[in-house]
């Protein structure tokens, strides 16, 4: 009889604890899990919800129909390291100085930037807000040795092992990540569909340009696996899911293939999607050009943390709510691309965007485009609109001279022969 009474007491206490915990969860309110999905090289205009003619992402399109989509979003650079450092610090590359992908002349001689210690990082902020932070970037240039792991309790870096590898790793982390008592921040960086492109069946359809057909099939391939991951982790409930890219990809629109060569829109423009069911009403919004530098301030604003003067971006939360973004009308977005090989600097490329106008400055001169009439950036108006050229040039010069800058930081890394060969196959070593 005593044994039965003890069992009844234990079961009863268990029920009371479960009910109490559920009540605590409800009262706790909006502290969502935050999942940042970065898809390497993903062009906005190769997604159906941005108008692409092929259904490259059926599942992402389903989510997009329930999300806030920013029509004109841009990266801060067209190489991974600079772009991701800007996303995590909310500073432009010439401010944080993490401007270069891995480079080097040979084995045991790879010298890279790192994120300055004094620069605030998204994961560090979220850890301070009580989040447990996990990162699993499948890209060698978002490496723990260069500062990207700061703020994360677990961070696993790899180099283009593919979506299946990322999913297997995440499955082993499941019980660490999904914990009912505290929210989590999870950063996943997929390398599909980065070079080398794989012709993924059954989605690969030859269209006269094999590279582009393979690239599109890679997006489909990733989309199928991401759908499984989405439901396995229950991201349809109490989760802010942000989907974006580090940069885009060029298919010879300006005589080049790949990325990290110029600052034209095929590589500078990115998708930006905020999925938060029950909190964000679905919409395609166009408050003007926005940037990945805005992601950090938006998360701060959502969590009620207020602004941080060190952050260069603006909160997009007003636009998500259907309101105007303070300061957006007079806003300028900046882009930066530096080249550094064998420890020698090459002249940087820089861009500035205001509304429909875009200036690109190179060591050979300036290019000016009216994106509303020339989205392909084919007609250089620098000689026809000297007023607009002078205005944007002055804005760029002023920002370069007077914006806050961190002290540059560098580290030297020593990959083994297999790692070096993999980096070279991806185009990151010369």
Secondary structure as the mmCIF struct_conf table of DSSP 4:
data_model
#
loop_
_struct_conf.conf_type_id
_struct_conf.id
_struct_conf.beg_label_comp_id
_struct_conf.beg_label_asym_id
_struct_conf.beg_label_seq_id
_struct_conf.end_label_comp_id
_struct_conf.end_label_asym_id
_struct_conf.end_label_seq_id
HELX_RH_AL_P HELX_RH_AL_P1 UNK A 2 UNK A 28
BEND BEND1 UNK A 30 UNK A 30
STRN STRN1 UNK A 33 UNK A 39
TURN_TY1_P TURN_TY1_P1 UNK A 40 UNK A 41
HELX_RH_3T_P HELX_RH_3T_P1 UNK A 44 UNK A 46
BEND BEND2 UNK A 47 UNK A 47
HELX_RH_3T_P HELX_RH_3T_P2 UNK A 48 UNK A 50
TURN_TY1_P TURN_TY1_P2 UNK A 51 UNK A 51
BEND BEND3 UNK A 53 UNK A 54
HELX_RH_AL_P HELX_RH_AL_P2 UNK A 58 UNK A 64
TURN_TY1_P TURN_TY1_P3 UNK A 65 UNK A 66
BEND BEND4 UNK A 67 UNK A 67
STRN STRN2 UNK A 68 UNK A 70
BEND BEND5 UNK A 71 UNK A 72
STRN STRN3 UNK A 73 UNK A 74
BEND BEND6 UNK A 76 UNK A 76
BEND BEND7 UNK A 78 UNK A 79
HELX_RH_AL_P HELX_RH_AL_P3 UNK A 80 UNK A 89
TURN_TY1_P TURN_TY1_P4 UNK A 90 UNK A 90
BEND BEND8 UNK A 91 UNK A 91
HELX_RH_AL_P HELX_RH_AL_P4 UNK A 93 UNK A 96
STRN STRN4 UNK A 104 UNK A 106
TURN_TY1_P TURN_TY1_P5 UNK A 107 UNK A 108
STRN STRN5 UNK A 109 UNK A 114
TURN_TY1_P TURN_TY1_P6 UNK A 117 UNK A 118
BEND BEND9 UNK A 119 UNK A 119
HELX_RH_AL_P HELX_RH_AL_P5 UNK A 122 UNK A 128
TURN_TY1_P TURN_TY1_P7 UNK A 129 UNK A 130
STRN STRN6 UNK A 132 UNK A 137
TURN_TY1_P TURN_TY1_P8 UNK A 140 UNK A 141
BEND BEND10 UNK A 142 UNK A 142
HELX_RH_3T_P HELX_RH_3T_P3 UNK A 144 UNK A 146
TURN_TY1_P TURN_TY1_P9 UNK A 147 UNK A 151
BEND BEND11 UNK A 153 UNK A 153
STRN STRN7 UNK A 154 UNK A 155
BEND BEND12 UNK A 159 UNK A 160
HELX_RH_AL_P HELX_RH_AL_P6 UNK A 163 UNK A 177
BEND BEND13 UNK A 180 UNK A 182
STRN STRN8 UNK A 184 UNK A 190
TURN_TY1_P TURN_TY1_P10 UNK A 192 UNK A 193
BEND BEND14 UNK A 194 UNK A 196
HELX_LH_PP_P HELX_LH_PP_P1 UNK A 197 UNK A 197
TURN_TY1_P TURN_TY1_P11 UNK A 201 UNK A 203
BEND BEND15 UNK A 208 UNK A 208
HELX_RH_AL_P HELX_RH_AL_P7 UNK A 210 UNK A 232
TURN_TY1_P TURN_TY1_P12 UNK A 233 UNK A 236
BEND BEND16 UNK A 237 UNK A 238
STRN STRN9 UNK A 239 UNK A 244
BEND BEND17 UNK A 246 UNK A 246
STRN STRN10 UNK A 250 UNK A 251
BEND BEND18 UNK A 252 UNK A 252
TURN_TY1_P TURN_TY1_P13 UNK A 253 UNK A 254
BEND BEND19 UNK A 255 UNK A 255
STRN STRN11 UNK A 257 UNK A 258
BEND BEND20 UNK A 259 UNK A 261
BEND BEND21 UNK A 264 UNK A 264
HELX_RH_AL_P HELX_RH_AL_P8 UNK A 265 UNK A 268
STRN STRN12 UNK A 269 UNK A 270
STRN STRN13 UNK A 272 UNK A 275
TURN_TY1_P TURN_TY1_P14 UNK A 277 UNK A 279
BEND BEND22 UNK A 280 UNK A 280
STRN STRN14 UNK A 283 UNK A 285
BEND BEND23 UNK A 287 UNK A 288
STRN STRN15 UNK A 290 UNK A 291
TURN_TY1_P TURN_TY1_P15 UNK A 292 UNK A 293
HELX_RH_AL_P HELX_RH_AL_P9 UNK A 294 UNK A 302
TURN_TY1_P TURN_TY1_P16 UNK A 303 UNK A 304
TURN_TY1_P TURN_TY1_P17 UNK A 309 UNK A 310
BEND BEND24 UNK A 313 UNK A 313
HELX_RH_AL_P HELX_RH_AL_P10 UNK A 317 UNK A 320
TURN_TY1_P TURN_TY1_P18 UNK A 321 UNK A 322
BEND BEND25 UNK A 323 UNK A 323
HELX_LH_PP_P HELX_LH_PP_P2 UNK A 324 UNK A 325
TURN_TY1_P TURN_TY1_P19 UNK A 326 UNK A 327
TURN_TY1_P TURN_TY1_P20 UNK A 329 UNK A 330
STRN STRN16 UNK A 333 UNK A 341
TURN_TY1_P TURN_TY1_P21 UNK A 342 UNK A 343
STRN STRN17 UNK A 344 UNK A 354
TURN_TY1_P TURN_TY1_P22 UNK A 355 UNK A 356
STRN STRN18 UNK A 357 UNK A 362
TURN_TY1_P TURN_TY1_P23 UNK A 363 UNK A 364
STRN STRN19 UNK A 365 UNK A 370
TURN_TY1_P TURN_TY1_P24 UNK A 371 UNK A 373
TURN_TY1_P TURN_TY1_P25 UNK A 375 UNK A 376
BEND BEND26 UNK A 379 UNK A 379
TURN_TY1_P TURN_TY1_P26 UNK A 382 UNK A 384
HELX_RH_AL_P HELX_RH_AL_P11 UNK A 386 UNK A 402
BEND BEND27 UNK A 403 UNK A 403
HELX_LH_PP_P HELX_LH_PP_P3 UNK A 406 UNK A 408
STRN STRN20 UNK A 409 UNK A 413
HELX_RH_AL_P HELX_RH_AL_P12 UNK A 417 UNK A 425
TURN_TY1_P TURN_TY1_P27 UNK A 426 UNK A 427
#
